[in-house]
Amino acid sequence: MSLVGLLEVLPLAIVMVAGPQLLSAIFLATTERWRRNSAAFVAGAALSISAIVTLAYFVSDGAREQGASSDLIGLVVLALLLVAMVRVYLGRDESEPPAWMSKLTSATPRFSFKLGFLLLGVFPTDLITSVAVGSFLAAEGLPLLDAAGFVALTLFLLALPALAVLTFGARAAAFLPTARDWMNENSWIVNEVVLLFFVAIVVSNIVG
């Protein structure tokens, strides 16, 4: 495991959760079956994130072995990041939670697992971010294991609302709606800052 590679991709975990992903985790942490729902949600997310990062890594690594340069793969990663930044910016005014979130109040563990799998695997910004992480590590000749920190931090952030309720009980349940509202209004700014940071890393590696 390379400490440099691990630290470079680690901040992208924030992009993975800053939006409807963390909002969903907060909603699930306030449901009647919050323990099972939250655990199922995180499990679904773990499966999809790990699968996409791994697939992107091996596809990019295979392309490199077939003659594609690291700089070319880096340019692809850069393009993905710029697309993600555009998507985040265009969605900055979507202050209302998606309509399907109303279903979370009566969520089941099965529904929560599917939601975690699809939301963290198919949601465009998350899909792009996971592909960027896997491709970046392959382009830099770093081991796939360097993605472990990124995956672990993403899952920890998703589990944080449930952990807060488990630790602080009613006080956390009262605070979560405030955190939800703040994330709903400001997540796009956080995403843009983190993506810009990673863009700088990619550009630096290409130029260097």
N, C-alpha and C positions, 0 to 999 in steps of 0.2 A: 504493500500500500504506500502511495506517495502522499506525504502530508501536503505538499504544494497543490497537487491535483484535487485533493479532498477539500482544501480550503477555498479553491477557486470556484468550485461548483456549489459549495454549501449555501451561499446566499440565495441561490435560485429557489430554495425551498420556500422562501417567503412569497415568491411569485406564484407558487403552486397553490397556496392557501388563501392569499389575499383577494377575497371576492366571495362568490356564492359557496365556495368550498368551506371556508371557515364559518360563514353564516349558517350553512347546513349543520356543521358540527355543533354550533351553539344551540340551534333549534332542537337537535336530537338530545342534547344534554339536559334539556328541560322537559322532555317527554316522560310519560309514566314509566316506560321500560328503558330509561336512559342508559343504564349500564350495558344491557345487551345491544341496544341500538347503536350506541357509540362504538362499542367493540366491533360490531359487524361493519360499521361504516369505515373504520380504520383498516380492518382486514381486507375489505374490497379495494380500498385505495392502495394498500400495500401490494396486492396482486397485480393491479393494472400498471402502477408506476414501475415496479420492478420489471415487468414483462416488456414495456415499451423502451425503457432505458437499455435493457439487455439487447433487444432486437436492433435498436439504433446503433449500439456499439458494434455488434458483429457485422452488420451491413456496412458500416463505415470502415471497419477494420478490413473487411473483405475487399472493399473498393480500394483501400490503400495498398493491399497486397497485389491487386490487379494493375497497379500502376498509377492510381490517382494520388496526387501529391497531398501532403498535409495542408498546404496552403489552399488547395482547391476545396478540400473538406471544410477547412476553416471558413472559407468564403460562403459555403452553404450554411454553416452554422450562423454566420453573421447575417445572412439573408433571413434565416428563420427568426432570429432575435429582432430584427427590424420589423418583420411582419407582426410579431407579438407586440412590439411597442405601438404600432399603428392600431392594432385591435384594442389594446388597453386604452389608448387615447380616444378612439371613436366611441368607446363604451363608457366614458367617464361620466356622462350625464344620466346614466341608467341608475338612478338612485333607489328605485323601488325593487324589492326582491322579486325574483321570478315567480310567476303564478303557481308553479308546482310546489313551492315551499309551503303553501298552505296545507299540503298533505302530510307534512312532517309531524304535525301535532298528533296524528294517529298512526305514525310509522310503526312498522314491524321490523324485527331484526333482518328478515329476508329482504324487505324493501331497502333497508339501510345499507345492506351489503351491496345490492345492485347499484344504489345511488353512489356509494363510494367508488365502486369499480368504474362506473360510467363517467362520473363527474371528474375524477382525477385522471381518467384515461382517454376520454373522448372530448371533453371540453377543450376547445381550440387552443387557448393559451397554455393550458397544462400539457396538452399533447405536444405542442411546439417546444415547450420548455424541456420535457423529458427527452425528446429526440435530440435537442441541442446538447443536453448533458452527455448522453451516450456518444454522440458524434464527436463532441469536443474531446472527450477522453481518448477516443480511438485516434483522432487526428494528432493528438500530442503524444501518442505512444504510451499512454498511461494505462494502468490496469483497470479493469471493470470494477474491481473492489473499491476504487476511489469514489464510486457513486454511492457507496454504503452510507456515508455521512449525510448526503443529500436526501436519500430515501428516509433515513432514520429521523432527521430533523423535520421533514415534511409530515411524517406520521405523528411525531411528538406534538407538533403544532395543531394537527387535527384532533389529537386526543386531549389537548390542553383544556377545553371547556369542561369535558367530563372529569378530568383530574381536579379541576378547580371545585366542581360541585362535590366530588368525593372528599376533598380536603376541607373546604370551607362551608359546605352545606348551603343553608339558606342565604348566607351573605353573598356567595358566588352566584346563586340563582338570581339574586336581585341586581347584581352588577352586570351579568351577561347581556341583558338587553341594551345597556349603555355601550358596551363594547361592540355589540352587533351594529348599532346605529353609526358608531364612529367608523367601523370598517366599511360600512355601506357607502359612506360619504368620501372616505379618504384612501381606500385601497388602491385606486388607480395611480395615485401619486407615489405610493410605496412601490408598486410594481414598476413604474417607469424608472425610478431611481435605481432599483436593483438591476433591471435589464440594462440600463445605461452603463452601470458598473461592469457587467459581464461583457457588454459590447467592447468596452475599453480593453478588457483582458484579451479578448479574441483578436482585436485589431493589433494589439501590442505583440501577440504571439505570431501573427502573420507577418508583420513588418520586421520583427526581430529575427 
